[in-house]
Amino acid sequence: MTEKLIIKGGKSLQGIIKLRGAKNFVTKAMVAAILGDSASTLYNVPYIKDVETVSRLLELHGCSVEYKKAEGVLQINPANVLSPKIADIDILVGSSRIPILFCGPLLHKLGEAFIPNLGGCKIGDRPIDYHLESLRLFGAIIEKAKNGVKITAPDGLKGTKINLPYPSVGATEQVLLTACISDGVTQLSNAAVEPEIIDLINVLQKMGAIISVSTDRVITIEGVKNLRGFRHTSLPDRAEAASWANAALSTGGKVFVEGANQQDMTTFLNVFRKIGGEFDITDSGICFYHPGGELNSIPIETNVHPGFLTDWMQPLVVCLTQANGLSIIHETVYENRFGFTDALNKMGAKIQLYRECLGSVPCRFRQMNYKHSAAIFGSTHLKGADIEVPDLRAGFSYLIAALAAEGESRVSGVEIIERGYESFFDKLLALGADIELLQ
C-alpha cells in the first residue's frame, strides 16, 4: 500500500535520534551466516524492510531466523539449508538485490543457486556481469533460465585471480562470500574497501576465514575447509547519519545523532564544514547543526571509498539549494542518480543536469549520454509541492526539502524510505517536525 506523508515546512529540527547498524552491511552479514556450521548472532540490527526481506529469504532457504526488533538482535541458524521454490523467491526480489549474494554460500552448501530478476532502487543499471564473471572464474557454470539465472558447481569452487574493471561493492562482497571456503587462494584486485566491506571481512574472520587487505585495493583470501557462526555488532549507518546531518542544516536546526562514527564519515564531515555546517564529536555520537550565517557553494565529486559516498550526495543537494552561488556535483558511481532533481526544481530549486563530466577527472560515464553532473544555483526559496518518492536516498532528500520549504508538501510512496531508515517517521516527530502519515 502506498503511504503518503503530509509535511508542513518551516520548522527547524531539534533533538536526538539514535543510529543503528548500517543497512549496507547488516544484510550482507546475514547472508554470510549461511556459510557457518553453527548459529550466528548479529547486534545493532535496524528494524528496516531490507532486513525483513533478507530474513524471509533466509527462511525460504531453510534457515531459522529470530529477530528481536526492540533489542536490535538477530539470530540465524543455517543448519537446514535447502533450495526454495523459485516462485517464492520471485515474490521478494522486487524490493531487493540481495539474492545475488546468496550464490557463493549456496553453491558451497547445495552445489547450486538461482538468481531471479532483481529489484532495488532505480538509480542506475547495476548489471550483475561482474558477479557472474567472478563466479565463472571460481568454476561455476552459468545457465540462463526463463526468469533468472541458474548456477551450478559440479566440481566445487576453486580459488582464482580476479581483477574487477571497477571497484564494485557488490562484486567485492560476492568474491568474499564465495572465496572463504573455496579450495585454494583467491586474489581480488581493484576491490572495494568501504567500511561496510571491512566490517564484512571482520565477520568472516570471526567465522574462521583468512583474509588480508593490501593498501593497493588487493584482497587475498585463503580458502579454509569450513566456517563457524559469529557474534558481531554492526558498524553504524554512515549514510543515515549524513542524512540527518543534512536535515539539521537545511532546516537551520540541531540534531545529535547518537552512534554516529567520525572515522567512517571523515570525508563527509569535511564537506559539511566547507558548506557552512558545524558539528561536535563526542564518544557517543555527533551533533550536527547550523551555526548561523550563509551556506557556501562548493564542487563535489562522488567516488568509491575513501571518496565522497554516493549515498551522501542526494540529501546534500537539498542543502546546496540553500547555499549562495554555484555548486557542481559530478556523480561517478551511478549513472542515473540525478532523476530526483525534477521534483526539487518543482519546489523552486534551480538545478541543471549535464552529460559532461563536470569534475576533476573524466569518469567511466564520459560520452555515454548519461546526465551524471549537476549544477545547483543558490540560494533558492523552496515551496511545498506534491512529490513521489523514486528511490531510497532521494526519498529522504524529499523529506528534507519538504521540511525546509514554505507551506505544505505531500510526499507519496514513503514506504520506500522504510527500506533503509529505521522508524524515520517517529524520529521526525521526536525532532519537532509537523508531519502526518496517511495510508
C-alpha positions in Angstrom: 0.0 0.0 0.0 1.3 3.4 -1.0 1.9 5.7 2.0 1.7 9.5 1.9 3.4 11.9 4.3 1.9 15.4 4.8 4.7 17.8 5.8 4.3 21.4 6.9 7.6 23.0 6.4 9.5 25.9 8.1 10.3 24.3 11.4 13.9 23.6 12.4 14.7 20.1 13.6 15.9 19.9 17.2 16.7 16.9 19.3 18.3 13.5 19.5 18.0 10.4 17.3 19.6 7.0 17.7 21.5 5.4 14.9 21.7 1.6 14.5 23.7 -0.7 12.2 24.4 0.0 8.5 21.9 -1.2 6.0 24.7 -1.8 3.5 26.5 -4.1 6.0 23.8 -5.9 8.1 22.1 -7.6 5.1 25.4 -8.9 3.8 26.4 -10.3 7.2 23.0 -12.0 7.3 24.0 -13.8 4.1 27.4 -14.7 5.5 25.7 -16.6 8.3 24.7 -19.3 5.7 28.4 -20.2 5.5 28.6 -21.2 9.1 28.3 -24.6 10.6 26.7 -23.1 13.7 24.3 -20.3 14.6 25.3 -16.6 14.3 24.1 -13.6 16.3 24.2 -10.0 14.9 23.7 -7.0 17.2 22.7 -3.4 16.5 20.4 -4.5 13.7 18.0 -1.8 12.4 14.3 -2.5 12.0 14.0 -1.8 8.3 12.3 -3.5 5.4 15.6 -4.7 3.8 16.3 -6.7 7.0 12.8 -8.2 6.9 13.2 -9.1 3.2 16.6 -10.9 3.8 15.2 -12.6 6.9 12.4 -14.1 4.7 14.9 -15.1 2.0 16.9 -16.9 4.7 13.8 -18.7 5.9 12.9 -19.7 2.4 16.4 -21.3 2.2 15.8 -23.4 5.3 17.5 -21.1 7.9 15.8 -20.3 11.2 15.7 -16.6 12.0 14.8 -14.9 15.2 14.7 -11.2 15.1 14.3 -9.2 18.4 13.4 -5.9 16.9 13.3 -3.8 20.0 16.8 -5.0 21.1 18.2 -5.0 17.6 19.4 -8.6 17.9 19.2 -11.1 15.0 19.9 -14.8 15.4 20.4 -17.1 12.3 20.8 -20.8 12.3 21.8 -22.3 8.9 21.6 -26.0 10.0 19.0 -27.0 7.4 19.8 -25.0 4.3 17.8 -26.0 1.2 16.7 -24.9 -2.2 13.5 -22.9 -2.1 10.8 -22.7 -4.8 11.6 -20.1 -7.4 8.1 -18.6 -7.2 8.7 -17.9 -3.5 11.9 -16.0 -4.2 10.2 -14.0 -7.0 7.7 -12.6 -4.6 10.6 -10.9 -2.6 13.1 -9.8 -5.2 11.1 -6.8 -6.4 12.4 -4.9 -3.4 16.0 -6.2 -3.1 19.1 -7.1 -5.0 20.5 -9.2 -2.1 19.6 -12.6 -3.6 22.6 -12.4 -5.9 24.9 -12.6 -2.9 23.4 -15.9 -1.9 25.1 -17.6 -4.8 28.5 -18.4 -3.3 27.2 -19.7 0.0 24.5 -21.8 -1.7 27.0 -23.2 -4.2 29.1 -24.4 -1.3 26.2 -25.7 0.7 24.0 -27.2 -2.0 26.1 -27.2 -5.2 23.5 -24.9 -7.0 21.9 -21.5 -6.8 19.3 -19.5 -8.7 19.3 -15.7 -9.3 15.9 -14.3 -10.1 15.4 -11.0 -12.0 16.4 -8.4 -9.4 14.9 -5.3 -7.9 16.2 -2.4 -5.9 16.4 1.4 -6.4 16.3 2.7 -10.0 19.4 4.8 -9.8 21.5 3.0 -12.5 21.9 -0.1 -14.5 23.9 -2.0 -11.8 24.4 -5.1 -14.0 25.3 -8.5 -12.5 28.0 -9.1 -15.1 30.8 -8.6 -12.5 29.1 -11.1 -10.2 28.6 -13.8 -12.9 32.1 -13.4 -14.3 33.6 -13.8 -10.8 31.6 -16.9 -10.2 32.7 -18.4 -13.6 36.3 -17.8 -12.5 35.7 -19.8 -9.4 34.5 -22.7 -11.6 30.7 -22.2 -11.5 28.6 -23.0 -14.6 26.1 -20.2 -15.5 22.9 -21.1 -17.4 20.1 -18.6 -18.4 16.7 -19.6 -17.3 13.2 -18.2 -18.1 13.0 -15.8 -15.1 16.6 -15.7 -13.9 20.0 -17.4 -13.9 20.8 -21.0 -12.7 24.3 -21.5 -11.3 25.9 -24.9 -10.5 29.3 -26.1 -9.4 29.5 -29.8 -10.0 33.3 -29.9 -9.4 33.2 -27.5 -6.5 34.7 -23.9 -6.3 38.4 -23.2 -6.6 40.4 -20.2 -5.7 41.3 -17.8 -8.5 42.6 -14.4 -9.6 40.0 -11.7 -10.2 40.6 -8.2 -11.4 37.5 -6.1 -11.2 37.0 -3.4 -14.0 35.6 -1.1 -11.3 35.8 -1.4 -7.5 32.2 -2.6 -7.2 30.9 -3.0 -3.7 28.5 -5.8 -4.6 31.1 -7.8 -6.7 33.7 -7.5 -3.9 31.1 -8.9 -1.4 30.3 -11.7 -3.9 34.0 -12.7 -4.1 34.5 -12.6 -0.3 31.4 -14.7 0.4 32.5 -17.2 -2.3 36.2 -17.4 -1.7 36.3 -18.1 2.0 35.7 -21.9 1.7 36.8 -22.3 -1.9 39.7 -24.6 -2.5 42.9 -22.6 -2.7 43.8 -18.9 -2.6 41.8 -16.1 -4.2 43.4 -12.8 -5.1 40.9 -9.9 -5.8 42.4 -6.8 -7.4 40.7 -3.4 -7.7 38.4 -4.3 -4.8 36.0 -2.0 -3.0 37.3 -1.2 0.5 34.3 0.7 2.0 33.9 0.5 5.8 31.0 -1.9 5.3 33.3 -4.2 3.3 35.9 -4.2 6.1 33.2 -5.0 8.6 32.1 -7.9 6.5 35.7 -9.1 6.4 35.7 -8.8 10.3 32.7 -11.1 10.4 34.2 -13.6 8.1 37.4 -13.6 10.1 35.4 -14.3 13.2 33.9 -17.3 11.4 37.4 -18.7 10.7 38.3 -17.1 7.3 41.8 -16.0 6.4 41.6 -12.6 4.6 44.2 -9.9 4.2 43.7 -6.4 2.7 46.6 -4.5 1.0 46.8 -0.8 0.5 46.5 -1.1 -3.3 42.9 -2.5 -3.2 44.1 -6.1 -3.3 42.3 -8.6 -1.1 43.7 -12.1 -0.6 41.5 -14.9 0.7 43.0 -18.2 1.7 40.3 -20.8 1.5 39.5 -22.9 4.6 37.6 -26.2 5.0 34.7 -24.8 7.0 33.4 -21.8 8.9 31.6 -21.4 12.2 28.9 -19.0 13.4 29.7 -15.5 14.6 28.7 -12.9 17.2 29.2 -9.4 15.9 28.0 -5.8 16.5 27.3 -3.9 13.3 29.1 -0.6 12.5 26.7 2.4 12.5 25.0 3.5 9.3 27.1 6.4 8.0 24.6 7.1 5.1 21.7 7.6 7.6 23.9 9.7 9.9 24.7 12.1 7.0 21.0 12.3 6.0 20.1 13.6 9.5 23.0 16.0 9.3 21.7 17.5 6.1 18.2 17.6 7.6 19.6 19.7 10.5 21.5 22.0 8.2 18.7 22.5 5.7 16.1 23.4 8.4 18.5 25.6 10.5 18.3 23.0 13.3 20.5 21.0 15.6 20.4 17.2 15.7 22.5 14.9 17.9 23.0 11.5 16.0 23.7 9.0 18.7 26.0 6.3 17.4 27.5 8.3 14.5 31.2 7.5 14.0 33.7 10.1 13.0 36.2 7.7 11.5 33.8 6.5 8.8 32.5 9.9 8.0 35.7 12.0 7.7 35.1 12.9 4.0 31.5 13.9 4.7 32.4 16.0 7.7 35.0 18.0 5.7 32.3 18.8 3.1 29.7 19.6 5.7 32.0 22.1 7.3 33.0 23.6 4.0 29.4 24.4 3.1 28.9 26.1 6.4 27.6 23.4 8.7 29.2 22.6 12.1 29.4 19.6 14.3 30.6 18.5 17.7 32.0 15.0 18.1 31.7 13.0 21.4 32.3 9.4 22.3 28.6 8.6 21.9 27.9 10.4 18.6 28.0 13.6 16.6 25.9 16.7 17.0 25.2 18.4 13.6 23.9 22.0 13.5 23.5 25.2 11.5 25.8 27.8 13.3 24.1 30.7 11.6 25.1 32.7 8.6 25.0 31.8 5.0 25.9 28.5 3.4 28.7 28.2 0.8 28.5 26.7 -2.6 31.2 24.0 -3.4 32.2 21.5 -6.1 31.8 17.8 -5.1 32.7 14.6 -6.8 31.3 11.2 -5.6 33.6 8.3 -5.7 34.4 4.9 -4.1 35.8 4.9 -0.6 37.6 6.9 0.7 35.9 9.4 -1.6 32.6 11.1 -1.1 29.9 8.3 -0.7 27.3 8.5 -3.4 24.6 7.9 -0.8 25.6 11.1 0.9 25.0 13.1 -2.3 21.2 13.3 -2.7 20.4 14.7 0.8 23.3 17.1 0.4 21.8 18.5 -2.8 18.9 20.0 -0.7 21.5 21.9 1.4 23.2 23.2 -1.7 19.9 24.7 -3.0 20.2 27.0 0.1 23.9 27.9 -0.5 24.9 31.1 -2.2 26.5 30.7 -5.6 27.0 27.8 -8.0 27.6 24.3 -6.7 28.8 21.5 -9.0 28.3 17.8 -8.4 29.9 15.1 -10.5 28.3 11.6 -9.9 30.8 8.8 -10.8 29.2 5.8 -9.2 25.6 5.5 -10.6 24.7 6.9 -14.0 21.1 7.9 -13.3 21.1 9.2 -9.8 20.0 12.8 -10.6 16.5 11.9 -11.7 15.2 13.1 -8.3 16.1 16.7 -9.1 13.0 17.3 -11.2 10.9 17.3 -8.0 13.3 19.7 -6.3 13.0 22.1 -9.3 9.2 21.8 -9.0 9.7 23.1 -5.4 11.7 26.1 -6.5 15.2 24.8 -6.8 17.4 25.7 -9.8 19.3 22.6 -10.8 20.5 21.8 -14.3 21.8 18.4 -15.4 24.7 17.8 -17.9 26.1 14.8 -19.8 29.6 16.1 -19.4 32.0 15.1 -16.6 32.0 18.3 -14.5 34.7 17.1 -12.3 38.5 16.9 -11.9 38.8 13.6 -13.8 36.7 12.2 -16.6 34.7 9.2 -15.3 33.5 6.0 -16.8 30.2 7.6 -17.9 32.0 10.1 -20.2 30.4 10.3 -23.7 27.8 7.7 -22.7 24.9 10.1 -22.8 24.1 9.9 -19.1 23.2 13.1 -17.3 25.6 12.5 -14.4 26.7 16.0 -13.5 24.6 18.7 -11.9 24.8 22.5 -11.5 22.9 23.9 -8.5 22.2 27.6 -8.4 21.5 29.0 -5.0 20.2 30.2 -2.8 16.6 29.5 -3.7 13.3 29.6 -1.8 11.7 26.2 -1.7 7.9 25.9 -1.6 5.7 22.9 -0.7 4.6 20.5 -3.5 3.2 17.1 -4.3 6.0 14.7 -5.0 6.5 11.0 -5.5 9.5 9.1 -3.9 11.6 7.3 -6.7 14.2 5.6 -4.5 15.6 5.3 -1.0 18.1 8.2 -0.7 16.0 10.5 -3.0 13.0 9.8 -0.8 14.8 11.1 2.4 16.0 14.0 0.3 12.4 14.9 -0.5 11.6 14.8 3.2 14.4 17.3 3.9 13.3 19.6 1.1 9.7 19.5 2.4 10.8 20.2 5.9 12.8 23.2 4.7 10.2 24.5 2.3 7.4 27.1 2.9 4.0 25.6 3.1 2.6 22.1 2.9 4.1 19.2 0.9 2.5 15.8 0.1 5.2 13.1 -0.3 3.8 9.8 -1.7 5.5 6.4 -1.7 7.3 7.0 1.5 7.2 3.2 2.3 10.4 3.1 0.1 12.2 5.1 2.7 11.4 2.3 5.2 13.9 0.1 3.3 16.8 1.9 4.9 15.7 4.3 7.6 14.5 2.8 10.8 11.5 4.5 12.4 12.1 7.6 10.4 8.5 8.9 11.0 8.8 8.6 14.8 12.3 10.2 14.6 11.0 13.2 12.7 8.2 13.6 15.2 10.7 13.5 18.0 12.7 16.2 16.3 9.7 18.5 16.2 8.6 18.0 12.5 5.0 18.9 11.7 4.0 15.8 9.8 1.1 13.4 9.3 1.2 9.9 7.8 -1.7 8.8 5.6 -2.3 5.3 4.2 
